[in-house]
């Protein structure tokens, strides 16, 4: 608080106290408060963005882990044309954005058992992974293919036809490659981009997966799955 001195005479002075702030002091105080509020709001926004981004990453990792776990188990239980009783049900077809085969393993939530035709398909237009499964009881059932295009409103119709369907959104890219022999030491991204050898199952399948990232170019992570249950 400032003090103002009033001179009455050369030998006598009266000291008078000021009861307020000057206009300059008020302006400085308001400016400081505004700066502090701005800094605080920026910190809060940064913290919220970091939390939201971390949550998205964690959710993405959970989805990736679930996809990889299911695909790996199904490939190790793939039906082969090896002279067994199920040889007539052996079918393996692979493209860059889709793989389908017959397996004896499905997710734990399924109430059915037996043989299943499963399809993993990446919809590049919608940036989503489509997973479908159907119980196979006759070799003729293998001819029932999943429609080329699947919209959300088609899900109920497909379920009536016996297909179980799951859709995972937010995938930037997904690709499959195939290895015919384990002696091939090339990188998974350099393996065959398709597989259509009747009665033959590839020794390994690789999946390259990348999730959408607005901040930077998403990196593709490759995971290798072996079809021989003795190899993990």
Secondary structure, 3 states (H helix, E strand, C coil): CCEEEEEEECCEEEEEECCCCCHHHHHHHHHHHHHHHHHHHHHHHHHHHHHHHHHHHHHHHHHHHHHHHHHHHHHHCECCCCCCCCHHHCCEEECCCEEEEEECCCCCCCCCCCEEEEEEEEECCCCEEEEEEEEECCHHHHHCCCCCCCCHHHHHHHHHCCEEEEEEECEEEEEEEEECCCCCCCCHHHCECCECCCCCCCCEEEEEEEECCCCCCCCCEEEEEECCCCCC
